[in-house]
Amino acid sequence: MCCDFDKGIFKDSVPFSLEAFNVLSNKVKYLEELLKMKDQIIDDKNAIIADKTEINKLLNIQLKSLAFPQKIQTPPVEDKKPVA
């Protein structure tokens, strides 16, 4: 099968104009752009979910410290004395 735009896309095929081919080509490019946008939206959504998960972890830590302050311990602060 060989390309022949004067008679059609391929020999022995239904005649197909170059204009129709260009229209379809533009539609394919448009659909490819939509797919890229969809992928970007999915990436953005996943980043938002990750941020939300991190925020929830931090909030849970804060809530636990408010509910059970005696269980949350901070490391002791060491006195730093100058060495003579």
C-alpha positions as MATLAB code, in Angstrom:
seq = 'MCCDFDKGIFKDSVPFSLEAFNVLSNKVKYLEELLKMKDQIIDDKNAIIADKTEINKLLNIQLKSLAFPQKIQTPPVEDKKPVA';
ca = [
       0.000    0.000    0.000;
       1.426    3.322   -1.027;
       0.382    6.827   -0.180;
      -1.307    8.645   -3.048;
      -3.006   11.853   -1.937;
      -4.399   12.599   -5.387;
      -6.496    9.437   -5.487;
      -6.858    8.743   -1.775;
      -4.652    7.946    1.194;
      -3.845    4.453   -0.023;
      -4.208    2.876   -3.417;
      -7.446    0.964   -3.817;
      -9.048    2.921   -0.983;
     -12.037    5.214   -0.936;
     -11.052    8.688   -2.183;
     -10.041   10.886    0.719;
      -9.244   14.558    0.302;
      -6.197   16.257    1.736;
      -8.548   18.722    3.437;
     -10.343   15.893    5.249;
      -6.964   14.442    6.222;
      -5.905   17.808    7.675;
      -9.159   18.083    9.634;
      -8.622   14.628   11.119;
      -4.977   15.409   11.814;
      -5.983   18.553   13.702;
      -8.549   16.596   15.694;
      -5.896   14.033   16.626;
      -3.568   16.839   17.771;
      -6.420   18.316   19.815;
      -7.131   14.953   21.445;
      -3.423   14.527   22.237;
      -3.454   17.931   23.952;
      -6.540   16.920   25.938;
      -4.754   13.756   27.070;
      -1.756   15.816   28.203;
      -4.099   18.112   30.129;
      -5.808   15.089   31.689;
      -2.433   13.698   32.784;
      -1.494   17.073   34.304;
      -4.809   17.227   36.162;
      -4.212   13.723   37.529;
      -0.683   14.709   38.630;
      -2.059   17.840   40.319;
      -4.786   15.805   42.016;
      -2.224   13.304   43.323;
      -0.072   16.142   44.673;
      -3.092   17.624   46.442;
      -3.929   14.234   47.952;
      -0.329   13.848   49.163;
      -0.434   17.336   50.712;
      -3.775   16.570   52.353;
      -2.380   13.334   53.784;
       0.630   15.173   55.218;
      -1.610   17.868   56.722;
      -3.828   15.193   58.302;
      -0.768   13.520   59.859;
       0.372   16.825   61.341;
      -3.117   17.601   62.634;
      -3.380   14.160   64.235;
      -0.075   14.731   66.020;
      -1.341   18.092   67.295;
      -4.659   16.601   68.422;
      -2.885   13.794   70.276;
      -0.646   16.298   72.027;
      -3.728   18.245   73.143;
      -5.611   15.143   74.276;
      -2.686   13.422   75.977;
      -0.131   16.093   76.893;
       1.581   13.859   79.439;
       2.409   11.253   76.794;
       4.165   13.692   74.485;
       7.692   14.227   75.673;
      10.205   16.646   74.357;
      13.893   15.844   74.544;
      15.707   17.572   77.398;
      17.703   20.670   76.560;
      21.360   20.196   77.423;
      23.270   23.024   79.020;
      26.235   23.863   76.891;
      29.102   25.038   79.049;
      32.222   26.475   77.511;
      35.124   24.078   77.663;
      38.175   25.655   79.286;
];
